[in-house]
Amino acid sequence: MIDSQPADCSITSLGYQAEVLWEAARSLGFPAALWRLPNQEKIRLLISVSEGVNHRQPDLDTLPSGFMVSPFATNARNEVFFIEGDIQFLLLPEGPVQVAENRLGEEHPSVKKFYNAAETARRQKTADATAQSTWLHPVPTNKDIQKESFQGAVVQAVEAIRQKQFDKVVLSRTRVLTYTDDFRPVKAFTRLTSTYPAAFVSLVYLPEQQEVWLGASPETLVSQDAGGLFRTASLAGTQVARTEAGTLLPKGEVRWGQKEIEEQALVSRYIVECFKKIRLREYLEKGPKTVLAGNLYHLRTDFEVDTGVVNFPELGTTMLRLLHPTSAVCGMPKEPALRFLTAKEGYDRSLYSGYLGPVNVEGESHLFVNLRTMRLAGGVATVFAGAGITEDSEPQREWEETELKCQTLLRVLAPES
């Protein structure tokens, strides 16, 4: 169906195949998720052809194979979006697409409809093989007003911290760009996978919202493999990874200030407190260490638990409920930080700083904090970025940090910005 790539195709065979399937799903309004796990080459595509996007409890132990997406602020019933994996594809750098799972069978009417749409998309792509996607384009805005507003919120946050209202809060902001109908999200996805091999790169289509979310997240929230090994991590502290000439700074030469060290320690402390709530003491802690994430360096501490040894198979679900939203995206303590954000940020974060990832795909679940992400809807691309505010924060430096985080995506997809 999609093995015959034209000789003059301008994108890779893997990208060509992924684009054909993705466009077939979108043309039919079928929810879809395309992703690549950190430090892997294989790409997976999951499509729901029968039920659309479900609202489910984030229970990793009972959910079928699928893809989970949670907003920053869940509803009163703590529900998340769930795309059930009716058809799942495995795409490798070389070779044809592999159907990893077809839950409904080849004769299901919706499955037939999807494959017919894929064949139509293949023919169109063959006829238009040399077409190029446009870039994202910056929208003229009064940046000084936005900067003044953000820095004013930082000043208020620092004052609230000094008044002991909370220890840390994570303020965020947006940046808006535009795109045209010939913008190709899958090509953007493949650019990100090439540029950021250590990130979780994902592309998710939610038809009810008429939104596509594209991102390259550096932060694991909850991971549990087929052998029962649970992992989570604290990631905080930010500094530029390259010189003005573009040379990568060696990790050994990176020096962290007190503000960044304390910020990262607060996130690690939050994870340890969650372990204490469930009386779990048998965990392995590694770090903090300096890690590269795109164009930035961060401090990261890794935590591991063998759920078989501690006889706690449901640890992934339990920790997911306790951790989200973490102090790395919200603040600490959580409730007063949330109240401050609601009052001062001035916009709905939606899925930014929520979490997303595959659940029970080949017996494994990998959920990542939805950072370094953008929402594509109606010709508008919205990029999100945040900065952790502590007592030692300086407004200008926090603004610059959000600019650097925006550039993780923009330097690849909007070089003119």
C-alpha positions as CSV (number, residue, x, y, z in Angstrom):
1,M,0.0,0.0,0.0
2,I,2.7,2.5,0.9
3,D,6.0,0.8,0.0
4,S,6.5,2.4,-3.4
5,Q,8.2,5.6,-2.6
6,P,8.9,7.8,-5.7
7,A,12.6,8.1,-6.6
8,D,12.5,11.9,-6.4
9,C,10.8,12.1,-3.0
10,S,12.2,15.0,-1.0
11,I,11.8,13.4,2.4
12,T,13.1,10.1,3.9
13,S,11.3,6.9,3.3
14,L,10.3,6.7,6.9
15,G,9.0,10.2,6.8
16,Y,7.1,9.5,3.6
17,Q,5.4,6.5,5.0
18,A,4.5,8.2,8.3
19,E,3.1,11.2,6.4
20,V,0.8,9.0,4.2
21,L,-0.7,7.2,7.2
22,W,-0.9,10.4,9.3
23,E,-2.8,12.3,6.5
24,A,-5.2,9.4,6.0
25,A,-6.1,9.5,9.7
26,R,-6.6,13.3,9.7
27,S,-8.7,13.2,6.6
28,L,-11.1,10.9,8.3
29,G,-11.0,12.6,11.7
30,F,-9.4,9.7,13.4
31,P,-7.3,10.5,16.5
32,A,-3.6,9.7,16.0
33,A,-0.3,9.8,17.8
34,L,3.1,9.6,16.3
35,W,6.1,9.3,18.6
36,R,9.8,8.4,19.0
37,L,11.2,7.4,22.4
38,P,14.5,9.0,23.5
39,N,17.6,7.5,22.0
40,Q,15.7,5.1,19.7
41,E,15.4,5.0,15.9
42,K,12.0,3.3,15.5
43,I,8.9,5.4,15.3
44,R,5.4,4.3,16.2
45,L,2.1,5.5,15.0
46,L,-1.2,4.7,16.8
47,I,-4.6,5.4,15.4
48,S,-8.1,5.1,16.8
49,V,-10.7,4.3,14.1
50,S,-13.6,3.2,16.3
51,E,-14.2,5.3,19.4
52,G,-12.4,8.6,18.9
53,V,-10.7,10.2,22.0
54,N,-12.0,8.7,25.3
55,H,-12.0,10.4,28.7
56,R,-10.5,7.8,31.1
57,Q,-8.9,7.5,34.5
58,P,-5.1,7.5,34.3
59,D,-4.8,3.9,35.4
60,L,-1.8,2.2,33.8
61,D,-2.8,-1.2,35.2
62,T,-6.2,-1.5,33.5
63,L,-6.0,0.6,30.3
64,P,-5.6,-1.1,27.0
65,S,-2.8,-0.3,24.6
66,G,-3.0,3.3,23.6
67,F,-1.7,6.9,24.0
68,M,-2.5,9.1,27.0
69,V,-2.7,12.9,27.0
70,S,-3.3,14.9,30.2
71,P,-3.8,18.7,30.5
72,F,-2.0,20.7,33.1
73,A,-5.2,21.0,35.1
74,T,-7.4,17.9,35.0
75,N,-11.1,18.0,35.6
76,A,-12.9,17.2,38.9
77,R,-12.9,13.5,38.1
78,N,-9.2,13.5,37.3
79,E,-9.8,12.3,33.7
80,V,-7.4,12.4,30.8
81,F,-7.6,12.0,27.1
82,F,-7.0,8.5,25.8
83,I,-6.5,7.4,22.2
84,E,-7.1,3.6,22.0
85,G,-4.6,1.8,19.7
86,D,-7.0,0.2,17.2
87,I,-4.2,0.1,14.6
88,Q,-0.6,0.5,15.5
89,F,2.3,0.8,13.0
90,L,6.1,0.4,13.5
91,L,8.2,2.5,11.2
92,L,11.9,1.8,11.0
93,P,14.7,3.8,9.2
94,E,14.8,1.2,6.4
95,G,12.2,-1.2,5.2
96,P,8.4,-1.1,4.8
97,V,5.9,-0.2,7.5
98,Q,5.0,-3.0,9.9
99,V,1.5,-3.4,11.3
100,A,2.3,-4.0,14.9
101,E,-1.3,-4.4,15.9
102,N,-4.8,-4.4,14.2
103,R,-7.2,-4.9,17.0
104,L,-10.3,-4.7,14.8
105,G,-9.3,-6.9,11.8
106,E,-8.9,-6.1,8.2
107,E,-12.6,-6.5,7.4
108,H,-13.8,-3.8,9.9
109,P,-15.5,-1.0,7.9
110,S,-13.5,1.8,9.6
111,V,-10.3,-0.1,9.0
112,K,-11.1,-0.5,5.3
113,K,-12.0,3.2,5.1
114,F,-8.7,4.1,6.6
115,Y,-6.6,2.0,4.2
116,N,-8.5,3.4,1.3
117,A,-7.7,6.9,2.6
118,A,-4.1,5.9,2.9
119,E,-4.0,4.7,-0.7
120,T,-5.5,8.1,-1.8
121,A,-2.9,9.9,0.3
122,R,-0.1,7.8,-1.2
123,R,-1.2,8.7,-4.7
124,Q,-1.4,12.4,-3.9
125,K,2.0,12.3,-2.2
126,T,3.5,10.5,-5.2
127,A,2.1,13.2,-7.6
128,D,3.4,16.0,-5.3
129,A,6.7,14.3,-4.2
130,T,8.8,17.4,-4.4
131,A,6.5,19.7,-2.4
132,Q,8.1,21.5,0.5
133,S,6.5,22.5,3.7
134,T,6.5,26.2,4.6
135,W,8.2,27.4,7.8
136,L,6.4,28.7,10.8
137,H,6.3,32.5,10.7
138,P,6.5,34.9,13.7
139,V,3.5,37.1,14.4
140,P,4.4,40.8,14.9
141,T,3.6,41.6,18.6
142,N,4.5,44.1,21.1
143,K,7.1,42.0,22.8
144,D,8.0,44.8,25.3
145,I,4.5,44.6,26.8
146,Q,4.7,40.8,27.1
147,K,8.1,41.0,28.6
148,E,7.0,43.7,31.1
149,S,4.0,41.6,32.1
150,F,6.1,38.4,32.6
151,Q,8.8,40.2,34.5
152,G,6.2,41.9,36.7
153,A,4.8,38.5,37.6
154,V,8.3,37.3,38.5
155,V,8.7,40.2,40.9
156,Q,5.4,39.3,42.5
157,A,6.4,35.7,42.8
158,V,9.7,36.5,44.5
159,E,7.9,38.7,47.0
160,A,5.3,35.9,47.7
161,I,8.2,33.5,48.3
162,R,9.8,35.9,50.7
163,Q,6.5,36.1,52.5
164,K,6.6,32.3,52.9
165,Q,3.5,31.7,50.7
166,F,5.3,29.0,48.8
167,D,8.9,27.9,48.1
168,K,8.9,27.9,44.3
169,V,6.5,28.7,41.4
170,V,6.8,28.0,37.7
171,L,5.6,30.9,35.6
172,S,5.0,30.4,31.9
173,R,4.2,32.4,28.8
174,T,3.4,31.9,25.1
175,R,4.8,32.9,21.8
176,V,2.6,33.0,18.7
177,L,3.5,32.2,15.1
178,T,1.5,31.4,11.9
179,Y,1.5,28.6,9.3
180,T,-0.3,28.0,6.0
181,D,-2.2,25.0,4.7
182,D,0.9,23.5,3.1
183,F,2.7,23.2,6.5
184,R,3.5,19.5,7.0
185,P,3.5,18.5,10.6
186,V,5.1,15.1,10.0
187,K,8.0,16.7,8.2
188,A,8.3,19.0,11.2
189,F,8.2,15.9,13.4
190,T,11.1,14.2,11.5
191,R,13.2,17.4,11.7
192,L,12.8,17.3,15.5
193,T,13.7,13.6,15.7
194,S,16.9,14.3,13.8
195,T,17.8,17.4,15.8
196,Y,17.0,16.0,19.3
197,P,17.8,12.3,19.5
198,A,17.6,12.2,23.3
199,A,14.1,13.8,23.5
200,F,10.7,12.2,23.4
201,V,9.4,13.6,20.1
202,S,5.6,13.4,19.5
203,L,2.9,14.5,17.2
204,V,-0.7,14.1,18.4
205,Y,-4.0,14.9,16.6
206,L,-7.1,15.5,18.6
207,P,-10.0,15.9,16.2
208,E,-12.6,17.1,18.7
209,Q,-10.4,20.1,19.6
210,Q,-9.2,20.5,16.0
211,E,-5.7,20.7,17.4
212,V,-2.3,19.1,16.7
213,W,0.4,19.1,19.4
214,L,4.0,18.8,18.4
215,G,6.9,18.6,20.9
216,A,10.3,17.4,21.9
217,S,10.2,16.8,25.7
218,P,13.3,16.2,27.8
219,E,11.5,15.1,31.0
220,T,10.3,11.7,32.0
221,L,7.3,11.8,34.4
222,V,6.6,8.1,34.8
223,S,8.0,5.1,33.0
224,Q,7.5,1.4,33.7
225,D,9.0,-1.3,31.4
226,A,7.8,-4.8,30.7
227,G,10.1,-6.1,33.5
228,G,8.5,-3.9,36.1
229,L,11.3,-1.3,36.4
230,F,9.8,2.0,37.4
231,R,11.6,5.3,36.6
232,T,11.0,9.0,37.1
233,A,13.3,12.0,37.1
234,S,13.6,15.5,38.4
235,L,14.7,18.0,35.8
236,A,15.4,21.7,36.6
237,G,17.9,24.4,36.3
238,T,18.7,25.8,32.9
239,Q,21.7,27.4,31.1
240,V,22.8,27.8,27.5
241,A,24.6,24.8,26.1
242,R,26.5,26.5,23.3
243,T,28.7,29.5,22.8
244,E,27.7,32.5,20.6
245,A,29.7,30.8,17.8
246,G,27.6,27.6,18.2
247,T,30.2,25.5,19.9
248,L,28.9,23.0,22.4
249,L,30.2,23.7,25.9
250,P,31.7,20.6,27.5
251,K,29.6,19.3,30.4
252,G,32.7,19.4,32.6
253,E,33.0,23.1,32.2
254,V,29.3,23.8,33.2
255,R,29.0,25.6,36.5
256,W,25.7,25.9,38.4
257,G,24.6,28.8,40.6
258,Q,22.9,28.5,43.9
259,K,19.5,29.4,42.4
260,E,19.6,26.5,39.9
261,I,20.9,24.0,42.5
262,E,18.1,24.9,44.9
263,E,15.5,24.8,42.1
264,Q,16.5,21.3,41.1
265,A,16.8,20.1,44.8
266,L,13.1,21.2,45.3
267,V,11.9,19.0,42.5
268,S,13.9,16.0,43.8
269,R,12.6,16.6,47.3
270,Y,9.0,16.6,45.9
271,I,9.6,13.1,44.4
272,V,11.0,11.8,47.6
273,E,8.0,13.2,49.5
274,C,5.7,11.3,47.1
275,F,7.7,8.1,47.9
276,K,7.3,8.8,51.6
277,K,3.5,9.2,51.2
278,I,3.2,5.6,50.1
279,R,5.9,4.4,52.5
280,L,8.3,3.4,49.8
281,R,11.9,3.5,50.9
282,E,13.6,1.0,48.5
283,Y,14.5,3.4,45.6
284,L,17.7,4.1,43.8
285,E,18.6,7.8,43.4
286,K,21.2,8.9,40.8
287,G,22.3,12.5,40.5
288,P,22.1,15.3,40.1
289,K,24.1,15.4,36.9
290,T,24.3,17.9,34.0
291,V,22.4,16.7,30.9
292,L,21.9,18.2,27.5
293,A,18.4,18.8,26.3
294,G,18.3,20.4,22.9
295,N,20.0,23.7,23.1
296,L,20.1,23.8,26.9
297,Y,21.8,22.2,29.8
298,H,19.8,21.1,32.8
299,L,20.3,19.3,36.2
300,R,18.7,15.9,36.4
301,T,18.3,13.3,39.1
302,D,17.0,9.8,38.2
303,F,15.0,7.6,40.4
304,E,14.4,3.9,39.9
305,V,12.3,1.2,41.7
306,D,12.1,-2.5,40.9
307,T,8.3,-3.0,41.5
308,G,8.8,-6.7,41.6
309,V,11.2,-6.6,44.5
310,V,9.0,-4.2,46.5
311,N,5.8,-6.0,45.5
312,F,4.2,-2.9,44.2
313,P,3.2,-3.5,40.6
314,E,0.7,-0.6,40.5
315,L,3.5,1.9,41.5
316,G,3.4,3.6,38.1
317,T,-0.3,4.6,38.5
318,T,0.1,5.6,42.1
319,M,3.1,7.8,41.4
320,L,1.4,9.3,38.4
321,R,-1.5,10.5,40.5
322,L,0.9,11.9,43.2
323,L,3.4,13.6,40.9
324,H,1.3,15.5,38.5
325,P,1.6,18.4,38.3
326,T,5.2,18.3,39.6
327,S,7.0,21.1,41.2
328,A,9.0,21.4,38.0
329,V,6.0,22.8,36.1
330,C,3.8,24.1,39.0
331,G,5.6,24.9,42.2
332,M,6.0,23.8,45.8
333,P,3.9,23.5,47.8
334,K,1.5,22.6,45.0
335,E,-1.8,24.3,46.1
336,P,-0.6,27.8,46.9
337,A,1.6,27.7,43.8
338,L,-1.4,26.8,41.7
339,R,-3.5,29.6,43.2
340,F,-0.7,32.1,42.3
341,L,-0.5,30.8,38.7
342,T,-4.3,31.0,38.2
343,A,-4.2,34.6,39.4
344,K,-1.1,35.8,37.6
345,E,-0.4,33.8,34.3
346,G,-3.5,35.1,32.5
347,Y,-4.0,32.3,30.1
348,D,-5.1,28.6,29.9
349,R,-2.1,26.3,29.7
350,S,-4.3,23.6,28.1
351,L,-2.0,20.5,27.5
352,Y,1.2,22.4,28.0
353,S,3.0,21.1,31.2
354,G,0.5,18.2,31.3
355,Y,1.9,14.8,30.3
356,L,1.6,12.5,27.3
357,G,2.9,9.2,26.0
358,P,2.3,5.5,25.1
359,V,0.5,3.3,27.6
360,N,0.8,-0.5,27.6
361,V,2.4,-0.6,24.2
362,E,4.3,-3.9,24.1
363,G,3.9,-4.1,27.9
364,E,5.6,-0.7,28.5
365,S,4.3,2.7,29.5
366,H,6.3,5.9,29.0
367,L,4.8,9.2,30.0
368,F,6.6,12.5,29.6
369,V,5.9,16.1,30.8
370,N,4.6,18.0,27.9
371,L,7.4,20.6,27.6
372,R,9.1,22.2,24.6
373,T,5.7,21.9,22.8
374,M,3.5,23.8,20.5
375,R,-0.2,23.7,19.6
376,L,-1.2,23.9,15.9
377,A,-4.7,25.1,15.3
378,G,-6.4,27.2,12.7
379,G,-3.2,28.5,11.1
380,V,-1.8,29.6,14.5
381,A,1.1,27.9,16.2
382,T,1.4,28.6,19.9
383,V,4.7,27.9,21.6
384,F,4.9,27.5,25.4
385,A,7.8,28.0,27.8
386,G,8.2,28.4,31.6
387,A,10.8,29.2,34.2
388,G,11.1,28.1,37.8
389,I,11.0,31.1,40.2
390,T,12.8,31.0,43.5
391,E,13.8,33.6,46.1
392,D,17.0,34.2,44.1
393,S,15.3,34.8,40.7
394,E,16.1,37.8,38.6
395,P,13.3,38.9,36.2
396,Q,15.5,39.5,33.2
397,R,17.2,36.2,33.5
398,E,13.9,34.3,33.8
399,W,12.6,36.0,30.7
400,E,15.8,35.0,28.8
401,E,15.3,31.4,30.0
402,T,11.8,31.3,28.5
403,E,13.2,32.7,25.2
404,L,15.8,29.9,25.2
405,K,13.2,27.3,25.8
406,C,11.1,28.6,22.9
407,Q,14.1,28.3,20.7
408,T,14.2,24.5,21.2
409,L,11.4,24.2,18.6
410,L,11.8,27.5,16.8
411,R,15.4,27.1,15.8
412,V,14.3,23.9,13.9
413,L,10.9,25.0,12.6
414,A,11.1,28.8,12.4
415,P,14.7,29.8,11.8
416,E,13.7,33.4,10.9
417,S,12.3,34.0,14.4
